[in-house]
Amino acid sequence: MRWRVFAEKSDENYANHKCYLVVKDFENLVDDISNFYIRSNRKRFWNSDMDAYYCLYTAIKTIIQVMSPILPFLTEEIWQNMVREVEINEASSVHLTSFPKLKNLGNENLIDEIEKARQVIYLAQKLRNEHKIKVKQPLRTMFLIAEPDYKVATSNLKQIILDELNIKNIEFVEEQNKFNISRLVLNFKKAGAVLKGDVNKVKSLLENLSSEEMDKCVAMFNAGKEVSVENYNLDPQLLELKLSPKPEYAIAMLGNNLVALDIELDETLIKEGTLREIVRQIQVARKEANFEIDDRIYLEFVCDDAKINEILSEYAEQIKKEVLAIEICAIDNPEFTKQIEAQDKTFTLKLARNK
């Protein structure tokens, strides 16, 4: 729906001689379409969903009409090779068309929900990058403490978020305790005036409490009660609560919303991550071999690593489905051979088309 907003804003910017804003919005829109709309709807495109194609076609047609004064030759090329091929009765040139008038912006709530979902996606991707976890590696769960509007957006667009982040589940929670280690520390400005010479001793006592002892102190602090540490009864005002993420979680804040990724990897998740990496490399090899996108192929793996062979065997049917392979078998005369890598192991991939 952003292309409708783009057309309306560009009309205003042209009228106010602010072409630089038209270009800026155009660049952002191209990024949105290529890096979000097409990717998040790729299954619809693969299944020849005409609604998805029509939306994309209409967006491109509108965009080139808007951009024709700034990119006259490129937009004309697209008009002749796309629009005129589909709509033979359309104007003979994009420069002979009227500026698109799209006052009905459709479902405004949907536009807002998509924007909120994208913010959640961006934050989770940032957490992946910070912890060096590739998107190809599946994760078990993303937890959200979300304001009502973000919760609605995330629920309505759940599948898109799961696919974009390669996460199996989204769970809404109310408290941060699950993800954080809570510890009490002294507020030195206040504690120094009260404890005087004992302030460093109390600091050391707090730092050396066991997890169970600290949990009890945190509970007393949260209840507004005095916190007992050995012979000291500390007023809650002398203390501060500090939160640090547990090692199995990655946490970030989005306003009042919290996003937490469960970054623990079990054997199944590691296998699935390896599978996705292998599939990606097969797809790259298909392209390098100049195979057509719908070519059916035969595959052969030459690998002496037991773990990799276990994955190739366990997920053989899924691999075949993903890369349009008829069979995984020995190939006498491969059309393409390449060394690929997974789990720091290098092995040989052989491809041949079905003729």
Secondary structure, DSSP 8 states (H G I E B T S, - for coil): -HHHHHHHHHHHHHHTT-HHHHHHHHHHHHHHIIIIIHHHTHHHHHTT-HHHHHHHHHHHHHHHHHHTTTSHHHHHHHIIIIIHHH-TTS-SSGGGS----------HHHHHHHHHHHHHHHHHHHHHHHTT--TTS-EEEEEEE--HHHHHHHHHTHHHHHHHHTEEEEEE-S-STTTEEEEEEE-HHHHHHHHGGGHHHHHHHHHT--HHHHHHHHHHHHTT--EEETTEEE-GGGEEEEEEE-TTEEEEEETTEEEEEE----HHHHHHHHHHHHHHHHHHHHHHTT--TT--EEEEEE---HHHHHHHHHTHHHHHHHHTEEEE---SS-SEEEEEEETTEEEEEEEEE--
